[in-house]
Amino acid sequence: QVQLVESGGGLVQPGGSLRLSCQASGSIRSIYAMGWYRQAPGKQRELVATISSGGTTNYADSVKGRFTISRDNAKNAGFLQMNSLKPEDTAVYYCNAVLPPNWKTYWGQGTQVTVSS
């Protein structure tokens, strides 16, 4: 079994920064891709950013230039550096991981990010 645990969320003022972490544990030999998604109240969950095992990244247009996704393969961990935060970034942020050999996707429980003055 694989577990993902997010941390680093909280309350921040507009223009501020937060760094989210995602720690994977359990029966892991490798992680193919990791990603961050978010869900605001009354809205569907949406992609924020993804990163492949080789380091290829993909970002939603709304966060390009402000957010940076990274990972530490040796520690089975992923990160999301969020700068220049806006009130519209307020949401629960979830990390996920896709693992071989069957490419199953695992999700964390989410961490709340609130951007407000």
N, CA, C and O atoms as a Tinker XYZ file with bonds, in Angstrom:
   468  protein
     1  N      0.845000   -1.188000    0.000000    73     2
     2  CA     0.000000    0.000000    0.000000    64     1     3
     3  C      0.886000    1.245000    0.000000    63     2     4     5
     4  O      1.980000    1.245000    0.564000    81     3
     5  N      0.397000    2.294000   -0.636000    73     3     6
     6  CA     1.136000    3.546000   -0.751000    64     5     7
     7  C      0.314000    4.666000   -0.122000    63     6     8     9
     8  O     -0.898000    4.750000   -0.321000    81     7
     9  N      0.978000    5.509000    0.626000    73     7    10
    10  CA     0.327000    6.672000    1.223000    64     9    11
    11  C      1.043000    7.944000    0.791000    63    10    12    13
    12  O      2.267000    7.971000    0.661000    81    11
    13  N      0.262000    8.994000    0.573000    73    11    14
    14  CA     0.792000   10.313000    0.273000    64    13    15
    15  C      0.295000   11.275000    1.342000    63    14    16    17
    16  O     -0.889000   11.291000    1.678000    81    15
    17  N      1.211000   12.075000    1.870000    73    15    18
    18  CA     0.846000   13.044000    2.899000    64    17    19
    19  C      1.356000   14.414000    2.484000    63    18    20    21
    20  O      2.554000   14.609000    2.282000    81    19
    21  N      0.426000   15.365000    2.359000    73    19    22
    22  CA     0.793000   16.743000    2.034000    64    21    23
    23  C      0.998000   17.541000    3.312000    63    22    24    25
    24  O      0.422000   17.235000    4.356000    81    23
    25  N      1.829000   18.565000    3.207000    73    23    26
    26  CA     2.034000   19.495000    4.311000    64    25    27
    27  C      2.443000   20.843000    3.740000    63    26    28    29
    28  O      2.803000   20.953000    2.568000    81    27
    29  N      2.384000   21.867000    4.585000    73    27    30
    30  CA     2.856000   23.184000    4.185000    64    29    31
    31  C      1.777000   24.188000    3.867000    63    30    32    33
    32  O      2.077000   25.350000    3.591000    81    31
    33  N      0.523000   23.766000    3.897000    73    31    34
    34  CA    -0.555000   24.712000    3.640000    64    33    35
    35  C     -0.745000   25.679000    4.793000    63    34    36    37
    36  O     -0.141000   25.532000    5.856000    81    35
    37  N     -1.596000   26.674000    4.565000    73    35    38
    38  CA    -1.868000   27.640000    5.618000    64    37    39
    39  C     -2.494000   28.895000    5.078000    63    38    40    41
    40  O     -2.968000   28.938000    3.943000    81    39
    41  N     -2.491000   29.921000    5.908000    73    39    42
    42  CA    -3.041000   31.222000    5.560000    64    41    43
    43  C     -1.896000   32.166000    5.192000    63    42    44    45
    44  O     -0.916000   32.279000    5.929000    81    43
    45  N     -2.023000   32.832000    4.064000    73    43    46
    46  CA    -0.990000   33.753000    3.616000    64    45    47
    47  C     -1.649000   34.960000    2.977000    63    46    48    49
    48  O     -2.737000   34.853000    2.411000    81    47
    49  N     -1.000000   36.099000    3.063000    73    47    50
    50  CA    -1.530000   37.313000    2.450000    64    49    51
    51  C     -1.276000   37.308000    0.948000    63    50    52    53
    52  O     -0.349000   36.646000    0.482000    81    51
    53  N     -2.079000   38.031000    0.194000    73    51    54
    54  CA    -1.819000   38.161000   -1.247000    64    53    55
    55  C     -0.403000   38.652000   -1.491000    63    54    56    57
    56  O      0.090000   39.551000   -0.810000    81    55
    57  N      0.242000   38.040000   -2.485000    73    55    58
    58  CA     1.631000   38.365000   -2.788000    64    57    59
    59  C      2.637000   37.524000   -2.022000    63    58    60    61
    60  O      3.836000   37.581000   -2.298000    81    59
    61  N      2.163000   36.753000   -1.073000    73    59    62
    62  CA     3.048000   35.930000   -0.262000    64    61    63
    63  C      3.403000   34.610000   -0.923000    63    62    64    65
    64  O      3.029000   34.346000   -2.065000    81    63
    65  N      4.134000   33.785000   -0.181000    73    63    66
    66  CA     4.616000   32.512000   -0.701000    64    65    67
    67  C      4.336000   31.379000    0.281000    63    66    68    69
    68  O      4.254000   31.580000    1.493000    81    67
    69  N      4.192000   30.195000   -0.279000    73    67    70
    70  CA     4.102000   28.964000    0.499000    64    69    71
    71  C      4.822000   27.859000   -0.261000    63    70    72    73
    72  O      4.926000   27.892000   -1.487000    81    71
    73  N      5.311000   26.890000    0.485000    73    71    74
    74  CA     5.939000   25.717000   -0.130000    64    73    75
    75  C      5.227000   24.479000    0.384000    63    74    76    77
    76  O      5.265000   24.171000    1.575000    81    75
    77  N      4.579000   23.776000   -0.529000    73    75    78
    78  CA     3.896000   22.539000   -0.186000    64    77    79
    79  C      4.825000   21.356000   -0.391000    63    78    80    81
    80  O      5.644000   21.338000   -1.310000    81    79
    81  N      4.682000   20.365000    0.489000    73    79    82
    82  CA     5.456000   19.132000    0.374000    64    81    83
    83  C      4.518000   17.943000    0.299000    63    82    84    85
    84  O      3.421000   17.961000    0.858000    81    83
    85  N      4.963000   16.918000   -0.394000    73    83    86
    86  CA     4.193000   15.677000   -0.518000    64    85    87
    87  C      5.149000   14.522000   -0.284000    63    86    88    89
    88  O      6.093000   14.321000   -1.049000    81    87
    89  N      4.905000   13.771000    0.762000    73    87    90
    90  CA     5.773000   12.644000    1.089000    64    89    91
    91  C      5.044000   11.340000    0.803000    63    90    92    93
    92  O      3.966000   11.086000    1.340000    81    91
    93  N      5.646000   10.518000   -0.049000    73    91    94
    94  CA     5.090000    9.205000   -0.365000    64    93    95
    95  C      5.787000    8.149000    0.470000    63    94    96    97
    96  O      6.995000    8.223000    0.691000    81    95
    97  N      5.031000    7.170000    0.933000    73    95    98
    98  CA     5.599000    6.086000    1.717000    64    97    99
    99  C      4.851000    4.792000    1.411000    63    98   100   101
   100  O      3.756000    4.801000    0.849000    81    99
   101  N      5.470000    3.687000    1.797000    73    99   102
   102  CA     4.858000    2.386000    1.555000    64   101   103
   103  C      5.689000    1.568000    0.585000    63   102   104   105
   104  O      6.911000    1.701000    0.517000    81   103
   105  N      5.001000    0.722000   -0.161000    73   103   106
   106  CA     5.668000   -0.187000   -1.098000    64   105   107
   107  C      5.978000    0.546000   -2.404000    63   106   108   109
   108  O      5.225000    0.468000   -3.374000    81   107
   109  N      7.095000    1.253000   -2.402000    73   107   110
   110  CA     7.453000    2.084000   -3.558000    64   109   111
   111  C      8.815000    1.668000   -4.077000    63   110   112   113
   112  O      9.800000    1.670000   -3.338000    81   111
   113  N      8.867000    1.311000   -5.358000    73   111   114
   114  CA    10.161000    1.088000   -5.999000    64   113   115
   115  C     10.579000    2.321000   -6.787000    63   114   116   117
   116  O     11.755000    2.681000   -6.836000    81   115
   117  N      9.591000    2.957000   -7.401000    73   115   118
   118  CA     9.851000    4.191000   -8.126000    64   117   119
   119  C      8.516000    4.896000   -8.344000    63   118   120   121
   120  O      7.453000    4.289000   -8.216000    81   119
   121  N      8.584000    6.162000   -8.669000    73   119   122
   122  CA     7.393000    6.953000   -8.970000    64   121   123
   123  C      7.536000    7.500000  -10.379000    63   122   124   125
   124  O      8.524000    8.161000  -10.699000    81   123
   125  N      6.557000    7.227000  -11.211000    73   123   126
   126  CA     6.639000    7.699000  -12.583000    64   125   127
   127  C      6.399000    9.204000  -12.664000    63   126   128   129
   128  O      7.258000    9.940000  -13.150000    81   127
   129  N      5.289000    9.651000  -12.211000    73   127   130
   130  CA     4.948000   11.072000  -12.296000    64   129   131
   131  C      4.314000   11.509000  -10.981000    63   130   132   133
   132  O      3.669000   10.723000  -10.286000    81   131
   133  N      4.514000   12.774000  -10.664000    73   131   134
   134  CA     3.863000   13.373000   -9.509000    64   133   135
   135  C      3.139000   14.625000   -9.970000    63   134   136   137
   136  O      3.529000   15.264000  -10.947000    81   135
   137  N      2.093000   14.958000   -9.259000    73   135   138
   138  CA     1.343000   16.135000   -9.653000    64   137   139
   139  C      0.680000   16.813000   -8.471000    63   138   140   141
   140  O      0.519000   16.234000   -7.397000    81   139
   141  N      0.306000   18.048000   -8.702000    73   139   142
   142  CA    -0.470000   18.825000   -7.741000    64   141   143
   143  C     -1.762000   19.270000   -8.414000    63   142   144   145
   144  O     -1.760000   19.738000   -9.553000    81   143
   145  N     -2.847000   19.118000   -7.699000    73   143   146
   146  CA    -4.163000   19.546000   -8.152000    64   145   147
   147  C     -4.774000   20.383000   -7.032000    63   146   148   149
   148  O     -4.315000   20.339000   -5.890000    81   147
   149  N     -5.801000   21.136000   -7.364000    73   147   150
   150  CA    -6.482000   21.915000   -6.329000    64   149   151
   151  C     -7.977000   21.944000   -6.585000    63   150   152   153
   152  O     -8.447000   21.801000   -7.714000    81   151
   153  N     -8.698000   22.132000   -5.506000    73   151   154
   154  CA   -10.149000   22.222000   -5.605000    64   153   155
   155  C    -10.645000   23.328000   -4.697000    63   154   156   157
   156  O    -10.493000   23.270000   -3.477000    81   155
   157  N    -11.242000   24.336000   -5.314000    73   155   158
   158  CA   -11.831000   25.443000   -4.576000    64   157   159
   159  C    -13.294000   25.114000   -4.273000    63   158   160   161
   160  O    -13.895000   24.285000   -4.956000    81   159
   161  N    -13.865000   25.753000   -3.260000    73   159   162
   162  CA   -15.268000   25.474000   -2.914000    64   161   163
   163  C    -16.201000   25.681000   -4.107000    63   162   164   165
   164  O    -16.166000   26.720000   -4.765000    81   163
   165  N    -17.023000   24.688000   -4.370000    73   163   166
   166  CA   -17.988000   24.792000   -5.453000    64   165   167
   167  C    -17.422000   24.583000   -6.840000    63   166   168   169
   168  O    -18.132000   24.739000   -7.834000    81   167
   169  N    -16.143000   24.229000   -6.915000    73   167   170
   170  CA   -15.514000   24.030000   -8.222000    64   169   171
   171  C    -14.954000   22.619000   -8.337000    63   170   172   173
   172  O    -14.766000   21.919000   -7.342000    81   171
   173  N    -14.695000   22.226000   -9.573000    73   171   174
   174  CA   -14.094000   20.917000   -9.806000    64   173   175
   175  C    -12.602000   20.955000   -9.497000    63   174   176   177
   176  O    -11.969000   22.010000   -9.526000    81   175
   177  N    -12.061000   19.784000   -9.201000    73   175   178
   178  CA   -10.620000   19.677000   -8.999000    64   177   179
   179  C     -9.919000   19.975000  -10.326000    63   178   180   181
   180  O    -10.347000   19.509000  -11.382000    81   179
   181  N     -8.842000   20.755000  -10.258000    73   179   182
   182  CA    -8.128000   21.136000  -11.479000    64   181   183
   183  C     -6.640000   20.899000  -11.327000    63   182   184   185
   184  O     -6.085000   20.923000  -10.229000    81   183
   185  N     -6.015000   20.670000  -12.472000    73   183   186
   186  CA    -4.578000   20.468000  -12.511000    64   185   187
   187  C     -3.855000   21.771000  -12.185000    63   186   188   189
   188  O     -4.225000   22.842000  -12.666000    81   187
   189  N     -2.821000   21.658000  -11.363000    73   187   190
   190  CA    -1.944000   22.788000  -11.098000    64   189   191
   191  C     -0.611000   22.595000  -11.823000    63   190   192   193
   192  O     -0.175000   23.451000  -12.593000    81   191
   193  N      0.027000   21.449000  -11.559000    73   191   194
   194  CA     1.332000   21.177000  -12.170000    64   193   195
   195  C      1.635000   19.694000  -12.071000    63   194   196   197
   196  O      1.163000   19.007000  -11.165000    81   195
   197  N      2.432000   19.210000  -13.016000    73   195   198
   198  CA     2.905000   17.831000  -12.973000    64   197   199
   199  C      4.390000   17.789000  -13.286000    63   198   200   201
   200  O      4.936000   18.702000  -13.905000    81   199
   201  N      5.035000   16.709000  -12.847000    73   199   202
   202  CA     6.452000   16.512000  -13.132000    64   201   203
   203  C      6.701000   15.031000  -13.351000    63   202   204   205
   204  O      6.251000   14.191000  -12.572000    81   203
   205  N      7.425000   14.719000  -14.422000    73   203   206
   206  CA     7.713000   13.321000  -14.733000    64   205   207
   207  C      8.946000   12.855000  -13.970000    63   206   208   209
   208  O      9.615000   13.641000  -13.299000    81   207
   209  N      9.233000   11.568000  -14.085000    73   207   210
   210  CA    10.418000   11.032000  -13.414000    64   209   211
   211  C     11.694000   11.652000  -13.966000    63   210   212   213
   212  O     12.706000   11.723000  -13.270000    81   211
   213  N     11.646000   12.098000  -15.208000    73   211   214
   214  CA    12.815000   12.725000  -15.807000    64   213   215
   215  C     12.901000   14.218000  -15.583000    63   214   216   217
   216  O     13.867000   14.861000  -15.995000    81   215
   217  N     11.892000   14.771000  -14.932000    73   215   218
   218  CA    11.931000   16.198000  -14.608000    64   217   219
   219  C     11.149000   17.094000  -15.553000    63   218   220   221
   220  O     11.174000   18.316000  -15.406000    81   219
   221  N     10.457000   16.511000  -16.517000    73   219   222
   222  CA     9.632000   17.335000  -17.406000    64   221   223
   223  C      8.430000   17.873000  -16.641000    63   222   224   225
   224  O      7.725000   17.125000  -15.964000    81   223
   225  N      8.206000   19.168000  -16.757000    73   223   226
   226  CA     7.134000   19.808000  -15.992000    64   225   227
   227  C      6.029000   20.334000  -16.901000    63   226   228   229
   228  O      6.234000   20.599000  -18.085000    81   227
   229  N      4.858000   20.474000  -16.304000    73   227   230
   230  CA     3.697000   21.014000  -17.003000    64   229   231
   231  C      2.910000   21.833000  -15.999000    63   230   232   233
   232  O      2.717000   21.410000  -14.859000    81   231
   233  N      2.449000   23.017000  -16.424000    73   231   234
   234  CA     1.746000   23.914000  -15.510000    64   233   235
   235  C      0.426000   24.384000  -16.111000    63   234   236   237
   236  O      0.292000   24.527000  -17.326000    81   235
   237  N     -0.535000   24.618000  -15.240000    73   235   238
   238  CA    -1.748000   25.304000  -15.667000    64   237   239
   239  C     -1.379000   26.740000  -16.014000    63   238   240   241
   240  O     -0.485000   27.320000  -15.398000    81   239
   241  N     -2.059000   27.311000  -16.990000    73   239   242
   242  CA    -1.750000   28.679000  -17.411000    64   241   243
   243  C     -1.873000   29.660000  -16.249000    63   242   244   245
   244  O     -1.131000   30.640000  -16.176000    81   243
   245  N     -2.799000   29.396000  -15.353000    73   243   246
   246  CA    -3.068000   30.335000  -14.263000    64   245   247
   247  C     -1.926000   30.423000  -13.250000    63   246   248   249
   248  O     -1.880000   31.368000  -12.463000    81   247
   249  N     -1.008000   29.459000  -13.255000    73   247   250
   250  CA     0.085000   29.473000  -12.269000    64   249   251
   251  C      1.462000   29.597000  -12.903000    63   250   252   253
   252  O      2.461000   29.697000  -12.191000    81   251
   253  N      1.532000   29.592000  -14.221000    73   251   254
   254  CA     2.831000   29.695000  -14.897000    64   253   255
   255  C      3.547000   30.965000  -14.471000    63   254   256   257
   256  O      2.961000   32.046000  -14.416000    81   255
   257  N      4.832000   30.805000  -14.169000    73   255   258
   258  CA     5.642000   31.944000  -13.759000    64   257   259
   259  C      5.551000   32.268000  -12.276000    63   258   260   261
   260  O      6.325000   33.076000  -11.763000    81   259
   261  N      4.601000   31.634000  -11.586000    73   259   262
   262  CA     4.452000   31.886000  -10.148000    64   261   263
   263  C      4.737000   30.631000   -9.309000    63   262   264   265
   264  O      5.293000   30.717000   -8.214000    81   263
   265  N      4.351000   29.473000   -9.839000    73   263   266
   266  CA     4.528000   28.213000   -9.110000    64   265   267
   267  C      5.646000   27.396000   -9.751000    63   266   268   269
   268  O      5.862000   27.455000  -10.961000    81   267
   269  N      6.346000   26.639000   -8.921000    73   267   270
   270  CA     7.389000   25.732000   -9.410000    64   269   271
   271  C      7.230000   24.374000   -8.755000    63   270   272   273
   272  O      7.213000   24.259000   -7.530000    81   271
   273  N      7.112000   23.349000   -9.583000    73   271   274
   274  CA     7.020000   21.980000   -9.074000    64   273   275
   275  C      8.399000   21.336000   -9.130000    63   274   276   277
   276  O      9.166000   21.575000  -10.063000    81   275
   277  N      8.705000   20.533000   -8.144000    73   275   278
   278  CA     9.975000   19.813000   -8.117000    64   277   279
   279  C      9.781000   18.502000   -7.370000    63   278   280   281
   280  O      8.724000   18.266000   -6.784000    81   279
   281  N     10.791000   17.659000   -7.391000    73   279   282
   282  CA    10.699000   16.372000   -6.701000    64   281   283
   283  C     12.078000   15.909000   -6.290000    63   282   284   285
   284  O     13.088000   16.313000   -6.868000    81   283
   285  N     12.103000   15.055000   -5.283000    73   283   286
   286  CA    13.322000   14.426000   -4.820000    64   285   287
   287  C     13.105000   12.928000   -4.964000    63   286   288   289
   288  O     12.470000   12.308000   -4.112000    81   287
   289  N     13.624000   12.347000   -6.029000    73   287   290
   290  CA    13.358000   10.934000   -6.307000    64   289   291
   291  C     13.923000   10.019000   -5.223000    63   290   292   293
   292  O     13.337000    8.981000   -4.917000    81   291
   293  N     15.047000   10.400000   -4.649000    73   291   294
   294  CA    15.662000    9.550000   -3.627000    64   293   295
   295  C     14.808000    9.472000   -2.366000    63   294   296   297
   296  O     14.846000    8.479000   -1.638000    81   295
   297  N     14.037000   10.531000   -2.116000    73   295   298
   298  CA    13.213000   10.584000   -0.909000    64   297   299
   299  C     11.735000   10.354000   -1.185000    63   298   300   301
   300  O     10.914000   10.429000   -0.271000    81   299
   301  N     11.387000   10.072000   -2.445000    73   299   302
   302  CA     9.977000    9.874000   -2.823000    64   301   303
   303  C      9.121000   11.058000   -2.379000    63   302   304   305
   304  O      8.039000   10.880000   -1.819000    81   303
   305  N      9.612000   12.247000   -2.632000    73   303   306
   306  CA     8.925000   13.456000   -2.192000    64   305   307
   307  C      8.725000   14.418000   -3.355000    63   306   308   309
   308  O      9.519000   14.454000   -4.295000    81   307
   309  N      7.664000   15.187000   -3.275000    73   307   310
   310  CA     7.385000   16.222000   -4.261000    64   309   311
   311  C      7.132000   17.540000   -3.564000    63   310   312   313
   312  O      6.787000   17.582000   -2.383000    81   311
   313  N      7.311000   18.631000   -4.323000    73   311   314
   314  CA     7.187000   19.955000   -3.727000    64   313   315
   315  C      6.486000   20.892000   -4.715000    63   314   316   317
   316  O      6.538000   20.703000   -5.930000    81   315
   317  N      5.835000   21.898000   -4.153000    73   315   318
   318  CA     5.233000   22.954000   -4.962000    64   317   319
   319  C      5.553000   24.287000   -4.297000    63   318   320   321
   320  O      5.003000   24.618000   -3.247000    81   319
   321  N      6.443000   25.041000   -4.918000    73   319   322
   322  CA     6.765000   26.383000   -4.443000    64   321   323
   323  C      5.777000   27.351000   -5.078000    63   322   324   325
   324  O      5.682000   27.439000   -6.302000    81   323
   325  N      5.047000   28.072000   -4.243000    73   323   326
   326  CA     4.023000   28.988000   -4.724000    64   325   327
   327  C      4.391000   30.405000   -4.323000    63   326   328   329
   328  O      4.462000   30.728000   -3.137000    81   327
   329  N      4.624000   31.244000   -5.316000    73   327   330
   330  CA     4.972000   32.643000   -5.087000    64   329   331
   331  C      3.886000   33.548000   -5.651000    63   330   332   333
   332  O      3.044000   33.117000   -6.440000    81   331
   333  N      3.918000   34.798000   -5.238000    73   331   334
   334  CA     2.953000   35.795000   -5.734000    64   333   335
   335  C      1.525000   35.268000   -5.654000    63   334   336   337
   336  O      0.760000   35.352000   -6.614000    81   335
   337  N      1.191000   34.736000   -4.518000    73   335   338
   338  CA    -0.126000   34.110000   -4.355000    64   337   339
   339  C     -1.242000   35.135000   -4.461000    63   338   340   341
   340  O     -1.107000   36.288000   -4.051000    81   339
   341  N     -2.353000   34.670000   -5.030000    73   339   342
   342  CA    -3.532000   35.497000   -5.232000    64   341   343
   343  C     -4.716000   34.884000   -4.484000    63   342   344   345
   344  O     -4.710000   33.688000   -4.194000    81   343
   345  N     -5.720000   35.685000   -4.174000    73   343   346
   346  CA    -6.903000   35.113000   -3.502000    64   345   347
   347  C     -7.524000   33.960000   -4.283000    63   346   348   349
   348  O     -8.068000   33.028000   -3.690000    81   347
   349  N     -7.446000   34.017000   -5.598000    73   347   350
   350  CA    -8.024000   32.939000   -6.411000    64   349   351
   351  C     -7.227000   31.645000   -6.359000    63   350   352   353
   352  O     -7.651000   30.636000   -6.923000    81   351
   353  N     -6.082000   31.657000   -5.693000    73   351   354
   354  CA    -5.333000   30.423000   -5.475000    64   353   355
   355  C     -5.854000   29.657000   -4.257000    63   354   356   357
   356  O     -5.419000   28.537000   -3.989000    81   355
   357  N     -6.775000   30.260000   -3.532000    73   355   358
   358  CA    -7.346000   29.602000   -2.360000    64   357   359
   359  C     -8.049000   28.314000   -2.757000    63   358   360   361
   360  O     -8.929000   28.315000   -3.618000    81   359
   361  N     -7.652000   27.211000   -2.120000    73   359   362
   362  CA    -8.211000   25.895000   -2.454000    64   361   363
   363  C     -7.588000   24.854000   -1.539000    63   362   364   365
   364  O     -6.646000   25.135000   -0.798000    81   363
   365  N     -8.129000   23.657000   -1.607000    73   363   366
   366  CA    -7.452000   22.501000   -1.028000    64   365   367
   367  C     -6.536000   21.941000   -2.109000    63   366   368   369
   368  O     -6.972000   21.674000   -3.229000    81   367
   369  N     -5.277000   21.767000   -1.768000    73   367   370
   370  CA    -4.282000   21.281000   -2.712000    64   369   371
   371  C     -3.983000   19.809000   -2.429000    63   370   372   373
   372  O     -3.718000   19.412000   -1.295000    81   371
   373  N     -4.036000   19.019000   -3.494000    73   371   374
   374  CA    -3.805000   17.577000   -3.400000    64   373   375
   375  C     -2.591000   17.194000   -4.240000    63   374   376   377
   376  O     -2.394000   17.713000   -5.339000    81   375
   377  N     -1.798000   16.300000   -3.719000    73   375   378
   378  CA    -0.742000   15.740000   -4.553000    64   377   379
   379  C     -1.145000   14.338000   -4.997000    63   378   380   381
   380  O     -1.918000   13.656000   -4.324000    81   379
   381  N     -0.615000   13.924000   -6.128000    73   379   382
   382  CA    -0.810000   12.548000   -6.548000    64   381   383
   383  C      0.477000   11.994000   -7.119000    63   382   384   385
   384  O      1.405000   12.728000   -7.458000    81   383
   385  N      0.503000   10.672000   -7.214000    73   383   386
   386  CA     1.673000    9.985000   -7.737000    64   385   387
   387  C      1.206000    8.789000   -8.553000    63   386   388   389
   388  O      0.277000    8.079000   -8.168000    81   387
   389  N      1.863000    8.581000   -9.678000    73   387   390
   390  CA     1.580000    7.447000  -10.558000    64   389   391
   391  C      2.745000    6.470000  -10.453000    63   390   392   393
   392  O      3.897000    6.826000  -10.699000    81   391
   393  N      2.423000    5.233000  -10.083000    73   391   394
   394  CA     3.475000    4.260000   -9.825000    64   393   395
   395  C      3.418000    3.099000  -10.799000    63   394   396   397
   396  O      2.338000    2.605000  -11.125000    81   395
   397  N      4.582000    2.663000  -11.264000    73   395   398
   398  CA     4.630000    1.413000  -12.019000    64   397   399
   399  C      4.490000    0.232000  -11.078000    63   398   400   401
   400  O      4.672000    0.426000   -9.876000    81   399
   401  N      4.182000   -0.969000  -11.524000    73   399   402
   402  CA     4.100000   -1.329000  -12.933000    64   401   403
   403  C      2.719000   -1.148000  -13.548000    63   402   404   405
   404  O      2.580000   -1.194000  -14.770000    81   403
   405  N      1.687000   -0.942000  -12.716000    73   403   406
   406  CA     0.340000   -0.859000  -13.290000    64   405   407
   407  C     -0.151000    0.567000  -13.460000    63   406   408   409
   408  O     -1.306000    0.792000  -13.819000    81   407
   409  N      0.740000    1.548000  -13.197000    73   407   410
   410  CA     0.418000    2.964000  -13.387000    64   409   411
   411  C     -0.815000    3.384000  -12.590000    63   410   412   413
   412  O     -1.628000    4.177000  -13.066000    81   411
   413  N     -0.947000    2.860000  -11.399000    73   411   414
   414  CA    -2.030000    3.266000  -10.510000    64   413   415
   415  C     -1.731000    4.641000   -9.943000    63   414   416   417
   416  O     -0.582000    4.968000   -9.646000    81   415
   417  N     -2.789000    5.450000   -9.794000    73   415   418
   418  CA    -2.649000    6.795000   -9.245000    64   417   419
   419  C     -3.083000    6.814000   -7.791000    63   418   420   421
   420  O     -4.164000    6.343000   -7.439000    81   419
   421  N     -2.214000    7.370000   -6.953000    73   419   422
   422  CA    -2.504000    7.514000   -5.534000    64   421   423
   423  C     -2.668000    9.002000   -5.213000    63   422   424   425
   424  O     -2.037000    9.857000   -5.833000    81   423
   425  N     -3.526000    9.291000   -4.235000    73   423   426
   426  CA    -3.812000   10.672000   -3.843000    64   425   427
   427  C     -3.556000   10.870000   -2.362000    63   426   428   429
   428  O     -3.735000    9.960000   -1.552000    81   427
   429  N     -3.130000   12.090000   -2.022000    73   427   430
   430  CA    -3.057000   12.480000   -0.638000    64   429   431
   431  C     -4.393000   12.995000   -0.153000    63   430   432   433
   432  O     -5.368000   13.034000   -0.904000    81   431
   433  N     -4.430000   13.392000    1.119000    73   431   434
   434  CA    -5.699000   13.825000    1.721000    64   433   435
   435  C     -5.961000   15.314000    1.522000    63   434   436   437
   436  O     -7.065000   15.793000    1.782000    81   435
   437  N     -4.955000   16.040000    1.064000    73   435   438
   438  CA    -5.127000   17.460000    0.781000    64   437   439
   439  C     -4.647000   18.366000    1.894000    63   438   440   441
   440  O     -4.639000   17.984000    3.065000    81   439
   441  N     -4.247000   19.571000    1.518000    73   439   442
   442  CA    -3.851000   20.591000    2.485000    64   441   443
   443  C     -4.468000   21.918000    2.056000    63   442   444   445
   444  O     -4.445000   22.271000    0.877000    81   443
   445  N     -5.013000   22.641000    3.012000    73   443   446
   446  CA    -5.734000   23.892000    2.716000    64   445   447
   447  C     -4.751000   25.039000    2.522000    63   446   448   449
   448  O     -3.841000   25.242000    3.325000    81   447
   449  N     -4.952000   25.777000    1.451000    73   447   450
   450  CA    -4.220000   27.021000    1.208000    64   449   451
   451  C     -5.245000   28.142000    1.118000    63   450   452   453
   452  O     -6.167000   28.090000    0.304000    81   451
   453  N     -5.078000   29.148000    1.956000    73   451   454
   454  CA    -5.984000   30.290000    1.963000    64   453   455
   455  C     -5.167000   31.555000    1.762000    63   454   456   457
   456  O     -4.240000   31.840000    2.520000    81   455
   457  N     -5.522000   32.306000    0.734000    73   455   458
   458  CA    -4.839000   33.561000    0.433000    64   457   459
   459  C     -5.821000   34.700000    0.702000    63   458   460   461
   460  O     -6.807000   34.883000   -0.013000    81   459
   461  N     -5.523000   35.443000    1.736000    73   459   462
   462  CA    -6.459000   36.488000    2.153000    64   461   463
   463  C     -5.729000   37.520000    2.997000    63   462   464   465
   464  O     -4.776000   37.211000    3.712000    81   463
   465  N     -6.207000   38.758000    2.892000    73   463   466
   466  CA    -5.648000   39.817000    3.720000    64   465   467
   467  C     -6.472000   39.996000    4.991000    63   466   468
   468  O     -6.152000   40.849000    5.818000    81   467
